[in-house]
Amino acid sequence: MQSLLRHQTSTEEGWSRVLESSRPTCLGRRFGNRASGAGFSGEDGGESQGSGGEESGGDGGVPYSGAQMTALTPMMVPEVFPNVPLIAVSRNPVFPRFIKIIEVKNKALMELLRRKVRLAQPYAGVFLKKDDNNESDVVESLDAVYSTGTFVQIHEMQDLGDKLRMIVMGHRRIRITRQLELEVEAEETGTSPEWSESESQPQPPPRRKAKRGRKDQPSSPNFNNLVFQISEADLSPELQPLPSSNILMVEVDNIQHEQFTVTEEVKALTAEIVKTIRDIIALNPLYRSSVLQMMQAGQRVVDNPIYLSDMGAALTGAESHELQDVLEEINIPKRLYKALSLLKKEYELSKLQQRLGREVEEKIKQTHRKYLLQEQLKIIKKELGLEKEDKEAIEEKFRERLKERTVPQHIMDVINEELNKLGLLDNHSSEFNVTRNYLDWLTSMPWGTNSEENLSLETAKEVLEEDHYGMDDVKKRILEFIAVSQLRGSTQGKILCFYGPPGVGKTSIARSIARALNRQYFRFSVGGMTDVAEIKGHRRTYVGAMPGKIIQCLKKTKTENPLVLIDEVDKIGRGYQGDPSSALLELLDPEQNANFLDHYLDVPVDLSKVLFICTANVTDTIPEPLRDRMEMINVSGYVAQEKLAIAERYLVPQLRSLCGLTEEKASISSDALSLLIRQYCRESGVRNLQKQVEKVKCCQVLIFYVY
């Protein structure tokens, strides 16, 4: 090995001359793009000079000093090197005269490559795996890789401990002939490893005799930076047993392309490839830097169809089997045609990418332009006084709502505080929307707004008799309420509860009472309700928080004295979210509802002027504290005579109008109605009677049209 160092020292000038003629193009980028680079010994046997790129990286320069980076000394690539380590790669093969970065993680292969580099044999064979999903660096069978690959030279190797990162350059096409078995023995000298099959190791080039006095001293002070220092300890490590199932070494033969002449077809193919490459560069700037390095002055790519076909295939992102097909092709015109086909596909893909990018860019420009114009319009309107800021407009809208309302002072203080807070918040913050919604509810409440009540007993009695027959107890109680209000000169709230069997008119009489008193009507059912928040509202900290039903009622009716019907109060539920019946205690208590506190509004609301009417079928299921707060009024069922009167006065005229009939065309006699009541409608209410009368009317309509 010392003789090898002396030989390398004495031939430094010769290597420099070789380096100038063989330096790869893109070695100036240590771990750069996959494309660009020119070798000096292709498979056609000729020399293709490099472009003279930046002098750093794996061409012999020292990119940086360190124990983990090895910059290998440039050397002549032998024309024949039959036995090489096998490196299996996926996705993209290595084409001759091109650079590729390869990472090796297999321990046995890493040790073999380190040994080859120490023995000044930095060569390997790179072959494409047939299965792209196989991530292993080695294969167990030659059937796992394509037989045609590339003979590469390791220009730079970085030892990362658990893996090797190498910059390799392809030189020529090779074909696997057979597998070689490595004899695992501990090396005690600097000789190369032994093989089970005889192999001819390449001999170093002839060297001149070293001058006297320069035996222990290199000829150049910079040579120590170029040559990887080798000690005897490095050349005699104890080798670990290599797995016999993995293929590490193979015997290869060089592949020579078929002889060809530069015909018109070859000229046309090369011209079309160059034109397509230029079109791709114009469409996709990502290829520009790589192609410019390949097509620098001195390369004469057009005059070298072999290099041009490899360059065209290496530039594309085609499938692995398509690239391998180009690598295996030895007929140059056919190889040019295949490379041109791949370039055309890449050109169409680039056009599609450009079109999509242009469409997206156009949409972004339009959106940005619209945003700028809107902002400019806002500024112009603001300068002209035509439009105010969003916050100012919102504040003005809220204050405009309160002009005609008598808002209590303690509530006005809350509104002013929230308006000041709104002015300090950012328009896009979540707190801004929460505060704005809260102010919207506060300013939408009917503070001090009441509907003008009807205090005329005659009018109220006429309305009640018009809509309902019987129900004397209910009508009498409503007339008493009106009389007290007329005597006092003001109205107060009341809490009534109508209970009775289904279908006797408990819900409909509440609507008639609201019309008789000239009050706004609001109904909500508590049957099956299990959430207290439906009555008391949600906390404002919750997402999607809303006030309770009572606050929603006041906002919808826009008065402080509506008539609220709480239906099915005997069927109220109870769940893990609270007991709604207990929440109704505060709502229906005359002593407490004057300062009802909703969780969302968080300000006291006066409900003392609201007339509450509850309905129930039975009173047993109503909690005693809740029943104690209501005035219970029994709505009894109807006898046959009352049902007949209800049917003749209300049901028959109403259903006749709904069916589009007149009294002359269709009528029902009293005897027929009595028969229906006695035979089919014996329940307390008249809901089933209404259904039976409707059937008769529909049958009359059918008879009228058919006969």
C-alpha positions in Angstrom: 0.0 0.0 0.0 2.9 2.4 0.6 4.0 1.7 -2.9 0.5 2.6 -4.1 0.8 6.0 -2.3 4.3 6.6 -3.8 2.9 5.8 -7.2 0.0 8.2 -6.7 2.5 10.9 -5.5 4.7 10.5 -8.5 1.9 10.6 -11.0 0.0 13.6 -9.6 0.7 15.7 -12.6 -0.6 12.9 -14.9 -3.8 12.6 -12.9 -4.3 16.4 -13.2 -4.2 16.1 -16.9 -6.6 13.2 -16.8 -8.8 15.1 -14.5 -9.1 18.0 -16.9 -10.3 15.7 -19.6 -12.6 13.5 -17.5 -14.0 15.8 -14.8 -17.8 15.4 -14.6 -20.0 18.4 -15.4 -22.1 18.6 -12.4 -19.7 17.6 -9.6 -19.6 21.2 -8.6 -22.8 20.5 -6.7 -21.9 18.0 -4.0 -25.5 16.6 -3.7 -27.2 18.4 -6.6 -29.6 17.4 -9.3 -29.6 14.0 -10.8 -28.9 15.3 -14.4 -25.7 16.5 -15.9 -22.2 15.3 -16.1 -20.0 13.9 -18.8 -17.6 10.9 -18.6 -14.6 10.0 -20.5 -15.0 6.3 -21.2 -18.4 5.5 -22.6 -19.6 2.2 -23.9 -18.8 3.3 -27.4 -15.2 3.4 -26.5 -14.7 7.1 -27.3 -14.0 10.0 -25.1 -16.6 12.7 -24.4 -15.0 15.7 -22.7 -16.7 17.4 -19.8 -17.7 20.9 -19.7 -15.3 22.0 -17.1 -17.7 22.8 -14.3 -16.9 24.0 -10.8 -14.0 22.2 -9.3 -15.3 20.8 -6.1 -16.9 17.6 -4.9 -16.1 14.1 -6.0 -13.7 15.0 -8.9 -10.8 15.0 -6.5 -11.3 18.4 -4.8 -11.7 18.5 -1.0 -15.2 20.0 -0.2 -14.4 20.1 3.5 -12.2 18.4 5.9 -13.6 15.8 8.3 -13.3 12.2 9.3 -16.6 11.2 7.8 -16.1 12.7 4.3 -13.8 10.9 1.8 -12.9 12.8 -1.4 -11.4 10.1 -3.6 -8.3 10.6 -5.9 -9.2 10.8 -9.6 -7.9 7.8 -11.5 -8.2 6.3 -15.0 -11.3 4.2 -15.4 -10.3 0.7 -16.7 -11.8 -0.4 -19.9 -12.4 -3.9 -18.4 -13.3 -4.5 -14.8 -15.2 -7.8 -14.7 -16.0 -8.2 -11.0 -17.9 -5.4 -9.2 -20.1 -4.9 -6.1 -23.8 -5.0 -6.9 -25.8 -2.0 -5.8 -29.5 -2.3 -6.3 -31.5 0.9 -6.8 -35.2 1.7 -7.4 -37.1 4.1 -9.5 -34.4 5.6 -11.6 -31.4 3.8 -13.2 -28.0 5.5 -13.6 -27.2 6.4 -17.2 -23.6 6.7 -18.5 -22.0 10.1 -18.0 -24.6 11.1 -15.4 -24.3 11.6 -11.7 -26.5 10.0 -9.0 -26.5 10.1 -5.2 -26.9 6.6 -3.7 -27.3 5.7 0.0 -26.4 2.2 1.2 -27.7 0.9 4.5 -26.8 -2.8 4.3 -23.9 -3.5 6.7 -22.3 -6.1 4.5 -22.4 -4.0 1.4 -21.2 -1.0 3.3 -18.1 -2.9 4.5 -17.5 -4.2 1.0 -17.6 -0.7 -0.5 -15.3 0.7 2.3 -12.8 -2.1 1.5 -13.0 -1.4 -2.2 -12.3 2.3 -1.7 -9.3 1.5 0.6 -7.9 -0.8 -2.1 -8.2 2.0 -4.7 -11.0 0.2 -6.6 -13.9 2.7 -6.2 -16.1 0.9 -8.8 -19.5 -0.8 -8.6 -22.3 -1.9 -10.7 -25.7 -0.2 -10.3 -28.7 -2.2 -11.4 -32.4 -1.3 -11.2 -34.7 -3.4 -9.1 -37.8 -4.8 -10.8 -39.9 -4.1 -7.8 -40.0 -0.4 -7.0 -41.4 -1.1 -3.5 -38.3 -3.1 -2.5 -36.2 -0.7 -0.4 -33.3 -3.1 0.2 -29.8 -2.2 -1.1 -29.0 -5.9 -1.8 -30.9 -8.7 -3.4 -31.1 -12.4 -2.7 -31.6 -13.4 -6.3 -30.5 -12.0 -9.7 -34.1 -12.3 -10.8 -34.9 -9.3 -8.6 -32.8 -6.9 -10.7 -32.6 -6.2 -14.4 -29.5 -7.8 -15.9 -28.4 -4.6 -17.7 -27.0 -1.9 -15.5 -24.3 0.8 -15.4 -20.6 0.6 -14.4 -20.1 3.5 -12.0 -17.2 5.2 -10.3 -17.5 6.4 -6.7 -16.4 10.0 -6.7 -17.2 10.9 -3.2 -18.3 8.9 -0.1 -19.6 10.1 3.1 -19.7 7.7 6.0 -22.7 8.4 8.3 -22.2 5.4 10.5 -25.4 3.6 9.8 -25.3 4.3 6.1 -23.0 5.4 3.3 -23.9 8.3 1.1 -22.0 8.2 -2.2 -21.8 10.3 -5.4 -21.3 8.0 -8.3 -20.9 8.6 -12.0 -21.9 6.2 -14.7 -19.4 5.3 -17.4 -20.7 2.5 -19.5 -23.4 -0.2 -19.8 -22.7 -3.6 -18.4 -24.6 -6.9 -18.2 -24.5 -9.5 -15.3 -23.1 -12.8 -16.4 -23.0 -14.6 -13.1 -23.0 -14.3 -9.3 -19.7 -14.3 -7.3 -19.4 -15.7 -3.8 -17.2 -13.7 -1.4 -14.8 -15.8 0.8 -15.1 -14.3 4.3 -11.6 -14.3 5.8 -9.8 -11.9 8.1 -7.3 -9.8 6.1 -3.9 -9.5 7.6 -2.3 -7.6 4.8 -3.2 -4.8 2.4 -4.1 -7.3 -0.4 -7.5 -7.5 -2.0 -10.1 -10.1 -0.9 -10.1 -13.5 -2.4 -12.9 -14.9 -4.5 -14.2 -18.4 -5.0 -14.0 -17.8 -8.8 -10.7 -16.6 -10.3 -10.9 -12.9 -11.2 -8.4 -10.7 -12.8 -7.9 -7.6 -10.7 -7.0 -4.5 -12.7 -3.3 -3.6 -12.5 -2.3 -0.1 -11.6 -0.8 2.0 -14.5 3.0 1.9 -15.0 4.7 4.2 -12.6 8.0 6.0 -12.7 10.7 5.3 -10.1 10.5 7.5 -7.1 13.3 10.0 -6.8 15.7 9.6 -4.0 14.9 11.5 -0.9 11.2 11.6 -1.7 10.3 8.2 -0.4 8.5 9.4 2.7 7.4 12.8 1.4 4.7 13.6 -1.1 5.6 15.6 -4.2 2.9 18.3 -3.5 1.9 19.9 -0.2 -1.8 19.6 -1.2 -1.6 15.9 -2.0 -2.4 14.9 1.6 -5.8 16.6 1.2 -6.5 14.6 -2.0 -5.5 11.1 -0.9 -7.5 9.2 1.7 -4.9 8.3 4.4 -4.6 4.6 4.9 -2.9 2.9 7.8 -2.0 -0.7 8.2 -4.6 -1.0 10.9 -7.2 0.1 8.4 -6.2 -2.6 5.9 -6.4 -5.5 8.3 -9.7 -5.4 10.2 -11.5 -8.5 11.3 -14.3 -8.9 8.8 -17.7 -9.9 10.0 -19.4 -12.9 8.4 -21.4 -11.8 5.4 -24.9 -13.2 4.9 -24.7 -15.9 2.3 -28.2 -15.2 1.1 -27.4 -11.7 -0.2 -25.6 -11.1 -3.6 -22.8 -8.7 -3.1 -20.5 -9.3 -6.0 -21.3 -10.1 -9.7 -19.3 -10.8 -12.8 -20.2 -8.4 -15.6 -19.4 -7.8 -19.3 -19.4 -4.6 -21.2 -22.2 -3.9 -23.6 -21.3 -2.5 -27.0 -24.0 -0.7 -29.0 -24.6 -1.7 -32.6 -22.7 0.1 -35.2 -24.7 2.9 -36.9 -24.3 5.6 -39.4 -25.7 9.1 -39.1 -28.6 8.9 -41.5 -31.3 11.4 -42.2 -33.5 9.5 -39.7 -30.9 9.9 -36.9 -30.4 13.6 -37.7 -34.2 14.1 -37.6 -34.5 12.3 -34.3 -31.6 14.2 -32.7 -33.0 17.5 -33.9 -36.5 16.7 -32.6 -35.0 15.6 -29.2 -33.1 18.9 -28.9 -36.2 20.9 -29.9 -38.3 19.0 -27.4 -35.8 19.6 -24.6 -35.8 23.3 -25.4 -39.6 23.3 -25.3 -39.5 21.6 -21.9 -37.0 24.2 -20.6 -39.3 27.0 -21.8 -42.3 25.4 -20.0 -40.7 24.1 -16.8 -37.8 26.2 -15.3 -36.9 23.4 -13.0 -35.0 21.7 -15.8 -33.2 24.8 -17.0 -30.1 24.6 -14.7 -29.6 20.9 -15.3 -29.9 21.1 -19.1 -27.7 24.2 -19.3 -24.9 22.3 -17.6 -25.3 19.4 -20.0 -25.4 21.6 -23.1 -22.5 23.9 -22.4 -20.0 24.8 -25.1 -17.7 21.9 -25.9 -20.3 19.2 -25.3 -21.6 19.1 -28.8 -24.7 17.2 -27.8 -26.2 17.3 -31.2 -23.2 15.5 -32.7 -23.3 12.7 -30.2 -26.6 10.7 -30.5 -25.5 8.3 -27.9 -25.1 11.0 -25.2 -28.2 12.8 -26.5 -30.5 9.7 -26.1 -29.3 9.1 -22.5 -29.7 12.7 -21.6 -33.2 12.8 -23.0 -34.2 9.8 -20.9 -32.5 11.0 -17.8 -34.3 14.3 -17.9 -37.8 12.7 -17.8 -39.8 11.4 -14.9 -40.9 8.4 -16.7 -41.7 5.0 -15.2 -38.8 2.9 -14.1 -39.4 0.1 -16.7 -39.5 2.7 -19.5 -36.1 4.2 -18.4 -34.7 0.7 -18.2 -35.9 0.0 -21.7 -33.9 2.9 -22.9 -30.9 1.7 -20.9 -31.1 -1.8 -22.4 -31.5 -0.7 -26.0 -28.3 -1.1 -28.1 -29.7 0.1 -31.4 -29.0 3.8 -31.4 -31.9 4.9 -33.7 -34.3 2.9 -31.6 -32.8 4.3 -28.4 -33.3 7.8 -29.8 -36.9 7.1 -30.7 -37.6 5.7 -27.2 -36.0 8.7 -25.6 -38.0 11.0 -27.9 -41.2 9.3 -26.8 -40.4 9.8 -23.2 -39.6 13.5 -23.8 -42.8 14.0 -25.6 -44.8 12.6 -22.7 -42.8 14.9 -20.3 -43.5 17.9 -22.6 -47.3 17.2 -22.5 -47.1 16.9 -18.7 -45.2 20.2 -18.5 -47.9 21.8 -20.7 -50.6 20.5 -18.4 -48.7 21.7 -15.3 -48.2 25.1 -16.9 -51.9 25.4 -17.8 -53.0 24.4 -14.3 -50.5 26.7 -12.7 -51.7 29.6 -15.0 -55.3 28.9 -14.0 -54.5 28.9 -10.3 -52.4 32.0 -10.6 -55.2 33.8 -12.5 -57.7 33.0 -9.8 -55.3 34.2 -7.1 -54.7 37.4 -9.1 -58.4 38.0 -9.5 -59.0 37.5 -5.8 -56.1 39.7 -4.9 -57.2 42.4 -7.3 -60.8 42.3 -6.0 -59.5 42.6 -2.4 -57.3 45.6 -3.3 -60.2 47.3 -5.1 -62.5 46.7 -2.2 -60.0 48.2 0.2 -59.4 51.2 -2.0 -63.2 51.7 -2.3 -63.5 51.6 1.5 -60.8 54.2 1.8 -62.3 56.5 -0.9 -65.8 56.3 0.7 -64.3 57.0 4.1 -62.5 60.1 2.8 -65.7 61.3 1.1 -67.7 60.6 4.2 -70.0 58.2 2.3 -69.2 55.2 4.5 -68.0 54.7 8.0 -65.8 52.0 9.5 -67.4 48.7 10.2 -67.1 49.2 14.0 -68.7 52.6 13.8 -71.5 51.3 11.6 -72.2 48.4 14.0 -72.2 50.8 17.0 -74.5 53.2 15.2 -76.9 50.4 14.3 -77.1 49.2 17.9 -77.7 52.7 19.3 -80.3 53.4 16.7 -82.3 50.4 18.0 -82.4 51.9 21.5 -83.6 55.4 20.6 -87.3 54.6 20.9 -87.0 52.3 23.8 -87.0 52.8 27.5 -83.9 50.9 28.6 -83.3 50.5 32.3 -80.1 52.3 33.5 -78.4 49.2 34.7 -78.9 47.5 31.3 -77.8 50.6 29.5 -74.5 50.5 31.5 -73.9 47.0 30.3 -74.6 47.9 26.7 -72.2 50.9 26.8 -69.5 48.7 28.4 -69.9 46.1 25.7 -69.8 48.8 22.9 -66.6 50.2 24.3 -65.2 46.6 24.4 -66.2 46.0 20.8 -64.3 49.1 19.6 -61.1 47.7 21.1 -61.4 44.2 19.5 -60.1 43.1 16.1 -62.7 42.5 13.5 -61.4 39.0 12.8 -61.2 37.8 16.3 -63.6 35.3 17.8 -64.3 37.5 20.8 -65.5 40.3 18.4 -68.2 38.0 17.0 -69.3 36.9 20.5 -69.6 40.5 21.7 -71.4 41.6 18.6 -74.0 38.7 19.0 -74.4 39.6 22.6 -75.1 43.3 21.8 -77.5 42.2 19.1 -79.6 40.3 21.6 -79.4 43.1 24.2 -80.5 45.8 21.8 -83.2 43.6 20.2 -85.1 43.2 23.5 -88.4 45.1 23.7 -87.3 47.3 26.7 -90.4 49.4 27.7 -92.5 48.3 24.7 -96.0 47.0 25.4 -98.9 46.2 23.1 -102.1 48.1 23.7 -104.5 45.8 25.4 -108.2 45.4 24.8 -110.0 46.2 28.0 -113.6 46.1 26.5 -115.5 43.2 28.1 -118.1 43.1 25.2 -115.4 42.8 22.5 -113.5 40.1 24.5 -116.7 38.1 25.1 -117.6 38.3 21.4 -114.2 37.0 20.3 -114.3 34.2 22.8 -117.8 33.1 21.7 -116.9 33.3 18.1 -114.1 30.7 18.4 -115.3 28.3 21.0 -118.6 26.8 22.3 -119.0 26.2 26.0 -116.0 26.4 28.2 -117.8 28.8 30.5 -115.3 28.6 33.3 -112.4 29.6 31.1 -114.3 32.5 29.5 -115.5 33.7 32.9 -112.0 33.8 34.3 -110.6 35.7 31.3 -113.4 38.3 31.6 -112.6 38.7 35.3 -109.0 39.3 34.4 -110.0 42.0 31.9 -112.4 43.6 34.5 -109.7 43.9 37.1 -107.2 45.4 34.6 -109.9 47.9 33.6 -110.6 48.9 37.2 -106.9 49.3 38.0 -106.1 51.0 34.7 -103.1 48.7 34.1 -102.5 45.1 33.3 -100.5 42.5 35.2 -99.3 39.0 34.3 -101.2 35.9 35.3 -100.3 32.2 35.4 -103.2 29.9 34.4 -103.2 26.1 33.8 -105.9 24.5 31.7 -106.1 20.7 32.3 -108.5 18.2 30.8 -108.7 15.4 28.3 -107.2 15.7 24.8 -109.2 17.4 22.1 -111.3 19.7 24.3 -109.7 22.9 23.0 -107.1 23.8 25.6 -104.5 25.0 23.1 -106.9 26.7 20.8 -108.6 28.7 23.6 -105.2 30.2 24.5 -104.9 31.6 20.9 -108.5 33.0 21.2 -107.6 34.6 24.6 -104.6 36.3 23.0 -106.8 37.7 20.2 -109.4 38.8 22.7 -106.8 40.6 24.8 -105.0 42.0 21.8 -101.7 40.4 22.9 -99.0 38.8 20.9 -99.1 35.0 21.0 -96.1 32.7 21.5 -96.2 28.9 22.1 -93.5 26.4 23.0 -93.9 22.9 24.2 -91.9 21.4 27.1 -93.0 17.8 26.5 -89.9 15.6 26.8 -87.6 18.6 27.5 -84.6 17.5 29.5 -82.2 20.5 29.1 -82.5 23.5 31.5 -80.7 25.6 28.9 -83.8 25.6 26.7 -85.5 27.7 29.4 -82.6 29.5 31.1 -80.3 29.8 28.1 -76.6 28.9 27.6 -73.5 30.5 28.9 -71.9 32.9 26.5 -68.6 31.0 26.7 -70.1 28.1 24.8 -69.9 27.8 21.1 -73.3 28.5 19.5 -74.7 29.8 22.8 -78.3 31.2 22.7 -80.8 32.6 25.1 -83.7 30.6 26.5 -87.2 30.3 25.0 -88.6 33.2 27.0 -86.0 35.6 25.8 -86.5 34.4 22.2 -90.2 34.9 22.8 -89.7 38.6 23.8 -87.5 39.2 20.8 -89.9 37.7 18.4 -93.1 39.3 19.8 -91.3 42.7 20.3 -93.5 43.3 23.4 -93.1 42.9 27.1 -96.7 41.6 27.6 -97.2 38.7 25.3 -99.3 35.7 26.0 -97.0 32.7 26.3 -98.5 29.2 26.1 -96.4 26.5 27.7 -97.9 23.3 26.3 -97.7 19.8 27.7 -96.4 20.9 31.1 -97.3 17.5 32.6 -95.0 15.7 30.2 -91.8 17.6 31.0 -88.7 15.4 31.3 -85.7 15.2 33.5 -82.1 14.4 32.4 -78.4 14.7 33.4 -78.4 18.3 32.2 -80.8 19.4 34.9 -84.5 19.4 35.8 -86.5 21.8 33.6 -89.5 21.7 35.9 -87.4 23.3 38.6 -86.3 26.0 36.1 -89.9 26.8 35.5 -90.4 27.7 39.2 -88.5 31.0 38.7 -90.3 31.6 35.4 -93.8 31.0 36.7 -93.4 32.6 40.2 -95.1 36.0 40.3 -92.7 37.1 43.0 -89.6 36.2 41.1 -90.2 36.6 37.4 -90.0 40.4 37.7 -86.2 39.9 37.8 -85.8 36.8 35.6 -82.1 36.1 34.9 -81.2 34.4 31.7 -77.8 32.7 31.5 -77.0 34.3 28.2 -78.1 37.8 28.7 -76.9 37.9 32.3 -79.1 40.9 33.1 -82.5 40.9 34.9 -85.6 40.8 32.6 -89.1 41.8 33.8 -91.6 39.1 33.0 -94.3 40.3 35.4 -96.5 41.6 32.5 -96.5 38.3 30.6 -99.6 36.2 30.7 -98.6 32.5 31.1 -101.0 29.8 30.2 -100.0 26.1 30.7 -101.9 23.1 29.4 -101.9 19.5 30.8 -103.9 16.4 30.4 -103.5 15.3 34.1 -102.2 17.1 37.2 -100.7 14.1 38.9 -97.4 14.3 37.0 -97.0 18.0 37.6 -94.6 18.7 40.5 -96.3 20.1 43.5 -94.2 23.2 43.8 -94.9 24.0 40.2 -98.7 23.3 40.5 -98.8 25.5 43.6 -97.7 28.5 41.5 -100.4 28.1 38.9 -104.2 28.7 38.9 -105.7 25.4 37.9 -108.8 25.5 35.6 -110.5 22.3 34.6 -111.6 22.0 31.0 -114.1 19.2 31.0 -115.2 17.0 28.1 -118.2 17.6 25.9 -121.6 15.8 26.0 -123.4 14.7 22.8 -125.5 17.9 22.5 -122.3 20.1 22.9 -120.5 18.1 20.2 -123.5 18.4 17.8 -123.5 22.2 18.4 -119.7 22.4 17.9 -120.0 20.4 14.7 -122.8 22.5 13.2 -121.3 25.9 14.2 -117.6 25.3 13.7 -116.5 22.0 12.2 -118.8 21.6 9.2 -118.4 25.2 7.9 -114.7 25.1 8.4 -114.3 21.7 6.6 -116.7 22.7 3.8 -114.5 25.7 3.1 -111.3 23.6 3.2 -112.8 21.1 0.7 -114.0 23.8 -1.7 -117.7 23.0 -1.3 -120.7 25.2 -0.8 -123.7 24.6 1.3 -125.9 24.1 -1.8 -123.7 21.4 -3.2 -123.1 19.4 -0.1 -124.5 19.4 3.4 -124.7 17.1 6.4 -128.0 16.8 8.4 -128.2 17.0 12.1 -129.3 13.3 12.2 -126.2 12.2 10.3 -124.0 14.2 12.7 -125.8 12.7 15.7 -125.2 9.3 14.3 -121.5 10.0 13.9 -121.2 11.3 17.4 -123.1 8.3 19.0 -121.5 5.5 17.0 -118.0 6.8 16.1 -117.0 9.7 18.4 -117.7 8.8 22.0 -114.5 10.4 23.4 -114.5 13.6 25.5 -113.0 15.8 22.8 -114.0 16.7 19.3 -110.7 15.8 17.5 -112.0 12.5 16.3 -115.3 14.1 15.3 -113.4 16.5 13.1 -111.7 13.6 11.3 -115.0 11.8 10.7 -116.7 15.0 9.3 -113.7 15.6 7.1 -114.1 12.0 5.7 -117.7 12.7 4.9 -116.8 16.0 3.1 -114.1 14.3 1.0 -116.6 11.6 0.0 -119.1 14.3 -1.0 -116.4 15.9 -3.2 -115.7 12.6 -4.9 -119.4 11.9 -5.5 -119.8 15.5 -6.9 -117.1 15.0 -9.5 -118.0 11.4 -10.5 -121.7 11.7 -10.7 
